Amino acid sequence: MLARFAADPSFKKNISNYRFFEEQESTYRSCYQRDRDRVLHCSAFRRLKHKTQVFVENEGDYFRTRLTHTLEVAQVARTISTALELNCDLSETIALAHDLGHTPFGHTGEEALDNLMKDYGGFDHNAQALRIVTSLEQHYADFDGLNLTWDSLEGIAKHNGPIKEAVPFALKQYNAVQDLNLNTFASAEAQVAAISDDIAYNSHDLHDGLRAKLFTDDDLKNLPLIAECYHEVDTIYQNLDQYRRRHEALRRFFGILVEDVIFSSKKIILELSPNSIEDIRKASQPAIQFSRETFQALKEIKLFLFNNMYRSPKVVEMRKTVSLKLHKLFKIYIDDPSYLPSDWKQKTDLASSKTARARLVADYISGMTDRYAITQYNKLF
């Protein structure tokens, strides 16, 4: 049974379920289930398999990719949504789509592309995900994009909160076509997808950092929440091998975050007393949050990861290398589109302005996997 403030999958009852291009709805799937399936079957989703989370994808088989990260986020989102009586299918759809717009080489690639596009409106992976599902996926006979419901598009666009200032170029461009009410919160389901992303990457980046030997288990024992998890494991299990010990501690940490969100959000929802999904959107604060104590602990953990993983010498060296490669690829495609595949060259030839041309080059580069970007670089340089 769904809560009264959950997204309603009944097409006739909830105007926010409408699709920009009218379609006959599926007989056996709700509108959100259909959205989820379209995301799963799109080309951009498949490419996540070979896109980096933090490390260069080909450095090892055990490090997370964008695809494994996305699946973890979707799993967490379903768990939290179920506990809060929200629409699991909508939360899962947004979770599965939230990283579709990511560039090759993780956030390093995004920063490089944003810098390259600074004269043309910049680049933002959330806005690019919306561009993908509304335009760049071109498989259906009747429309470009996936023709997702308004609720799904809203969640992809603003799952991290209202967007009142500095609206990314691609998001502003689409919002002029279909108003996504950017100045309000998104649905509770979208908020669940966003916080599930936080839970997933904070947990698995610790695991990947340990595997990469960027820090040790003893280093983690000084961090809030995690220290207690290691202590509990050491108390229960004697002489446990390091790999199992680590796994047991980090899965407890993962569980603490999930349970904290559920417990804290129930309290907030009780205070807000929403009667509809619109009450969630117009609330004075997010409905889905960590407790204050856990939020503060996560700030310390994120700072640890920033200093010891995201800015470690190994990762910094990788950042320099891939940034240079993307800069050179962007320049050669802008200066001479004949280096692009024929269908992309044709699009750039028809571009109405330099900005439109640059946007197409950014679309092409951002859609690359790590290995394809490296292949193209080696081929051209």
C-alpha positions as CSV (number, residue, x, y, z in Angstrom):
1,M,0.0,0.0,0.0
2,L,1.3,3.4,-0.9
3,A,1.4,6.4,1.4
4,R,-0.9,9.3,0.5
5,F,2.1,11.5,-0.5
6,A,3.7,8.8,-2.8
7,A,3.7,9.1,-6.5
8,D,0.5,7.7,-7.9
9,P,1.0,5.3,-10.9
10,S,-2.6,5.7,-12.0
11,F,-2.4,7.6,-15.2
12,K,-5.9,9.1,-14.9
13,K,-5.6,10.2,-11.4
14,N,-2.3,12.1,-11.5
15,I,-1.6,14.6,-14.2
16,S,2.2,14.5,-13.4
17,N,2.2,11.0,-15.0
18,Y,1.7,12.4,-18.5
19,R,4.2,11.9,-21.2
20,F,5.2,14.7,-23.6
21,F,4.2,12.6,-26.5
22,E,0.9,10.8,-25.9
23,E,1.0,7.1,-25.9
24,Q,-1.3,4.2,-25.1
25,E,-0.1,2.9,-21.7
26,S,1.0,-0.7,-21.1
27,T,-1.5,-3.3,-20.2
28,Y,0.6,-5.1,-17.6
29,R,3.1,-2.4,-16.4
30,S,2.5,0.8,-14.5
31,C,3.8,4.0,-16.2
32,Y,6.8,4.0,-13.8
33,Q,7.6,0.4,-14.6
34,R,7.6,1.2,-18.2
35,D,9.9,4.2,-17.6
36,R,12.3,1.9,-15.7
37,D,12.3,-0.6,-18.5
38,R,13.1,2.1,-21.1
39,V,16.0,3.3,-19.1
40,L,17.3,-0.3,-18.7
41,H,17.1,-0.9,-22.5
42,C,18.7,2.4,-23.6
43,S,22.2,2.7,-25.1
44,A,23.4,5.1,-22.5
45,F,22.7,2.6,-19.7
46,R,24.7,-0.1,-21.4
47,R,27.7,2.2,-21.8
48,L,27.8,2.7,-18.0
49,K,29.5,-0.7,-17.9
50,H,32.7,0.8,-19.2
51,K,32.6,4.2,-17.5
52,T,34.8,4.9,-14.4
53,Q,33.5,5.6,-10.9
54,V,36.8,6.8,-9.5
55,F,39.5,4.7,-11.0
56,V,40.3,4.3,-14.7
57,E,38.1,1.4,-15.7
58,N,40.8,-0.9,-17.1
59,E,43.0,-0.7,-13.9
60,G,41.2,-3.7,-12.4
61,D,38.1,-5.9,-12.6
62,Y,37.1,-5.3,-9.0
63,F,36.7,-1.6,-8.9
64,R,33.2,-0.1,-9.3
65,T,32.1,1.2,-12.6
66,R,29.2,3.6,-13.2
67,L,27.0,0.5,-13.9
68,T,27.8,-1.4,-10.7
69,H,27.4,1.9,-8.8
70,T,24.0,2.5,-10.4
71,L,22.7,-0.9,-9.6
72,E,23.7,-0.5,-6.0
73,V,21.9,2.9,-5.9
74,A,18.8,1.3,-7.3
75,Q,18.8,-1.5,-4.8
76,V,19.1,0.9,-1.9
77,A,16.4,3.1,-3.3
78,R,14.0,0.2,-3.5
79,T,14.7,-0.7,0.1
80,I,14.1,2.8,1.5
81,S,11.1,3.4,-0.7
82,T,9.5,0.1,0.5
83,A,10.1,1.0,4.1
84,L,8.5,4.5,3.6
85,E,5.6,3.2,1.5
86,L,6.7,5.2,-1.5
87,N,6.5,4.1,-5.2
88,C,9.5,1.8,-5.6
89,D,9.3,1.8,-9.4
90,L,9.7,5.6,-9.6
91,S,12.6,5.6,-7.2
92,E,14.3,2.8,-9.1
93,T,13.8,4.6,-12.4
94,I,15.4,7.8,-11.2
95,A,18.2,5.8,-9.5
96,L,18.9,3.9,-12.7
97,A,18.9,7.1,-14.8
98,H,20.8,9.4,-12.4
99,D,24.3,8.8,-13.9
100,L,23.4,8.4,-17.6
101,G,24.9,11.8,-18.4
102,H,28.3,11.0,-16.8
103,T,31.4,11.4,-19.0
104,P,34.2,8.9,-19.3
105,F,36.8,9.1,-16.5
106,G,34.3,9.9,-13.7
107,H,34.1,13.4,-12.2
108,T,37.5,14.2,-13.7
109,G,36.0,13.9,-17.2
110,E,33.0,16.0,-16.2
111,E,35.2,18.8,-14.8
112,A,37.3,18.7,-18.0
113,L,34.3,18.9,-20.3
114,D,32.7,21.6,-18.2
115,N,35.8,23.7,-18.5
116,L,35.9,23.1,-22.3
117,M,32.2,24.1,-22.6
118,K,32.5,27.2,-20.4
119,D,32.0,29.5,-23.4
120,Y,29.0,27.5,-24.6
121,G,26.9,27.1,-21.4
122,G,29.1,24.6,-19.5
123,F,28.5,20.9,-18.9
124,D,26.6,19.2,-16.0
125,H,26.0,15.4,-15.9
126,N,22.5,15.7,-14.3
127,A,21.4,18.0,-17.1
128,Q,23.1,15.8,-19.6
129,A,21.1,12.8,-18.3
130,L,17.9,14.7,-19.0
131,R,19.2,15.6,-22.5
132,I,19.8,11.9,-23.1
133,V,16.4,10.7,-22.1
134,T,14.6,13.5,-23.9
135,S,16.6,13.8,-27.1
136,L,19.8,11.9,-27.6
137,E,18.4,8.4,-27.4
138,Q,16.9,8.0,-30.9
139,H,15.4,4.5,-31.3
140,Y,11.6,5.0,-31.2
141,A,9.6,5.7,-34.4
142,D,7.4,8.4,-32.9
143,F,9.8,10.5,-30.9
144,D,13.3,11.3,-29.8
145,G,14.3,10.3,-26.3
146,L,12.5,7.8,-24.1
147,N,9.3,9.8,-23.6
148,L,9.4,9.2,-19.8
149,T,6.7,10.5,-17.5
150,W,6.9,14.0,-16.1
151,D,7.6,12.5,-12.6
152,S,10.6,10.6,-13.9
153,L,12.0,13.7,-15.8
154,E,11.5,15.9,-12.7
155,G,13.4,13.4,-10.6
156,I,16.3,13.1,-13.0
157,A,16.5,16.9,-13.3
158,K,16.3,17.9,-9.6
159,H,16.7,14.9,-7.4
160,N,19.4,16.8,-5.5
161,G,17.0,19.6,-4.7
162,P,15.5,22.8,-6.1
163,I,17.4,24.5,-8.9
164,K,16.9,28.3,-8.4
165,E,20.1,29.8,-9.6
166,A,22.8,28.9,-12.2
167,V,20.5,26.5,-14.1
168,P,22.7,24.3,-16.3
169,F,22.4,25.1,-20.0
170,A,20.9,21.7,-21.1
171,L,18.4,21.8,-18.3
172,K,17.3,25.3,-19.0
173,Q,17.0,24.4,-22.7
174,Y,14.6,21.5,-22.0
175,N,12.7,23.3,-19.3
176,A,11.6,25.9,-21.8
177,V,9.9,23.0,-23.7
178,Q,8.4,21.2,-20.7
179,D,8.3,23.0,-17.3
180,L,9.7,20.8,-14.6
181,N,9.0,23.3,-11.7
182,L,12.7,23.6,-11.0
183,N,12.3,25.8,-8.0
184,T,10.5,23.2,-5.8
185,F,11.7,19.9,-4.3
186,A,11.2,16.8,-6.3
187,S,9.0,13.9,-5.2
188,A,10.0,11.8,-2.1
189,E,10.9,9.0,-4.5
190,A,13.4,11.3,-6.3
191,Q,14.8,12.4,-2.9
192,V,15.2,8.7,-2.0
193,A,17.2,8.1,-5.2
194,A,19.5,11.0,-4.4
195,I,20.3,9.9,-0.8
196,S,20.7,6.3,-2.0
197,D,23.5,7.7,-4.3
198,D,25.2,9.1,-1.2
199,I,24.9,5.9,0.7
200,A,26.2,3.8,-2.2
201,Y,29.3,5.9,-3.1
202,N,30.3,6.6,0.5
203,S,30.3,2.9,1.2
204,H,31.8,1.5,-2.0
205,D,34.5,4.2,-2.3
206,L,35.8,3.1,1.1
207,H,35.9,-0.5,-0.2
208,D,37.6,0.4,-3.4
209,G,40.1,2.7,-1.7
210,L,41.1,-0.2,0.6
211,R,41.5,-2.6,-2.3
212,A,43.7,0.0,-4.1
213,K,45.8,0.4,-0.9
214,L,45.2,4.1,-0.8
215,F,44.5,3.7,3.0
216,T,44.3,0.9,5.5
217,D,41.6,-0.6,7.7
218,D,43.4,1.0,10.7
219,D,42.9,4.4,9.1
220,L,39.2,3.7,8.9
221,K,39.0,2.8,12.6
222,N,39.5,6.5,13.4
223,L,36.4,7.6,11.5
224,P,32.9,8.0,13.2
225,L,30.4,5.2,12.6
226,I,33.0,3.0,10.9
227,A,35.1,2.7,14.1
228,E,32.1,1.2,15.9
229,C,31.5,-1.2,13.0
230,Y,35.1,-2.6,13.2
231,H,34.8,-2.8,17.0
232,E,31.6,-4.8,16.7
233,V,33.1,-7.2,14.2
234,D,36.3,-7.7,16.3
235,T,34.1,-8.4,19.4
236,I,32.0,-11.0,17.7
237,Y,34.6,-12.7,15.5
238,Q,38.1,-13.7,16.7
239,N,40.9,-14.1,14.2
240,L,38.8,-13.3,11.2
241,D,40.9,-12.8,8.0
242,Q,41.3,-9.2,6.9
243,Y,39.1,-9.5,3.8
244,R,36.1,-10.9,5.7
245,R,36.7,-8.5,8.6
246,R,36.6,-5.6,6.2
247,H,33.5,-6.8,4.5
248,E,31.6,-7.4,7.7
249,A,32.5,-3.9,9.0
250,L,31.6,-2.0,5.8
251,R,28.3,-3.9,5.4
252,R,27.4,-2.8,8.9
253,F,28.3,0.8,8.0
254,F,26.1,0.4,4.9
255,G,23.2,-0.9,7.0
256,I,23.6,1.9,9.5
257,L,23.2,4.6,6.8
258,V,20.1,2.9,5.3
259,E,18.4,2.5,8.6
260,D,19.3,6.0,9.7
261,V,17.6,7.5,6.5
262,I,14.5,5.4,7.1
263,F,14.2,6.4,10.8
264,S,15.0,10.0,10.3
265,S,12.7,10.4,7.2
266,K,9.8,8.9,9.1
267,K,10.2,11.6,11.8
268,I,10.4,14.4,9.2
269,I,7.4,13.1,7.3
270,L,5.4,12.9,10.5
271,E,6.3,16.6,11.2
272,L,5.4,17.7,7.7
273,S,2.2,15.6,7.6
274,P,1.9,15.7,3.8
275,N,-1.3,14.7,2.2
276,S,-0.1,14.6,-1.3
277,I,3.0,14.5,-3.5
278,E,2.6,18.3,-4.0
279,D,2.9,18.8,-0.2
280,I,6.3,17.1,-0.5
281,R,7.3,19.3,-3.4
282,K,6.3,22.5,-1.6
283,A,7.7,21.6,1.8
284,S,10.2,23.8,3.6
285,Q,12.8,21.1,3.8
286,P,13.6,17.7,2.1
287,A,11.4,14.9,3.3
288,I,14.2,12.4,3.0
289,Q,17.3,13.1,5.1
290,F,20.0,11.6,7.3
291,S,19.8,12.4,11.0
292,R,21.9,15.3,12.1
293,E,24.4,13.1,13.8
294,T,24.9,10.8,10.8
295,F,25.1,13.8,8.4
296,Q,27.9,15.2,10.5
297,A,29.7,11.9,10.6
298,L,29.4,11.6,6.8
299,K,31.0,15.0,6.4
300,E,34.0,13.7,8.2
301,I,34.1,10.5,6.1
302,K,33.7,12.5,2.8
303,L,36.6,14.7,3.8
304,F,38.7,11.6,4.5
305,L,37.8,10.2,1.1
306,F,38.6,13.5,-0.6
307,N,42.0,13.8,0.9
308,N,43.0,10.1,0.8
309,M,41.3,8.9,-2.4
310,Y,40.0,11.5,-4.8
311,R,43.2,13.6,-4.3
312,S,45.6,10.8,-3.8
313,P,48.8,11.0,-5.9
314,K,47.6,8.0,-8.0
315,V,44.3,9.5,-8.8
316,V,45.7,13.0,-9.3
317,E,48.1,11.7,-11.9
318,M,45.2,9.9,-13.6
319,R,43.2,13.2,-13.6
320,K,46.0,15.1,-15.4
321,T,46.3,12.4,-18.0
322,V,42.6,12.0,-18.9
323,S,42.0,15.8,-18.7
324,L,44.7,16.3,-21.3
325,K,43.2,13.6,-23.5
326,L,39.7,15.0,-23.4
327,H,41.0,18.5,-24.1
328,K,42.8,17.3,-27.2
329,L,39.8,15.3,-28.4
330,F,37.5,18.2,-28.0
331,K,39.7,20.6,-29.9
332,I,40.3,18.3,-32.8
333,Y,36.5,17.6,-33.2
334,I,35.6,21.3,-32.9
335,D,38.3,22.4,-35.3
336,D,37.6,19.6,-37.9
337,P,34.4,17.7,-37.5
338,S,35.5,15.3,-40.3
339,Y,37.2,13.4,-37.5
340,L,33.8,12.6,-36.1
341,P,31.8,9.5,-37.2
342,S,29.7,10.3,-40.3
343,D,26.3,10.7,-38.5
344,W,27.8,13.0,-35.9
345,K,29.6,15.0,-38.6
346,Q,26.4,15.5,-40.4
347,K,24.7,16.8,-37.3
348,T,27.6,19.3,-36.7
349,D,27.4,20.4,-40.3
350,L,23.7,21.3,-39.8
351,A,24.3,23.0,-36.4
352,S,22.8,26.5,-36.4
353,S,25.6,28.1,-34.3
354,K,29.0,27.5,-32.8
355,T,27.3,26.8,-29.4
356,A,25.1,24.2,-31.0
357,R,28.1,22.6,-32.7
358,A,30.1,22.6,-29.4
359,R,27.1,21.0,-27.6
360,L,27.1,18.2,-30.2
361,V,30.8,17.6,-29.7
362,A,30.2,17.5,-25.9
363,D,27.3,15.0,-26.5
364,Y,29.6,12.8,-28.5
365,I,32.5,12.9,-26.0
366,S,30.4,12.6,-22.9
367,G,28.8,9.5,-24.4
368,M,32.2,7.8,-24.8
369,T,33.2,4.9,-22.5
370,D,36.7,5.1,-20.9
371,R,38.1,2.5,-23.3
372,Y,36.6,4.1,-26.4
373,A,37.9,7.6,-25.4
374,I,41.4,6.1,-25.0
375,T,41.1,4.2,-28.3
376,Q,40.1,7.4,-30.1
377,Y,42.9,9.4,-28.5
378,N,45.5,6.8,-29.5
379,K,44.0,6.7,-33.0
380,L,44.1,10.5,-33.5
381,F,47.3,11.4,-31.6
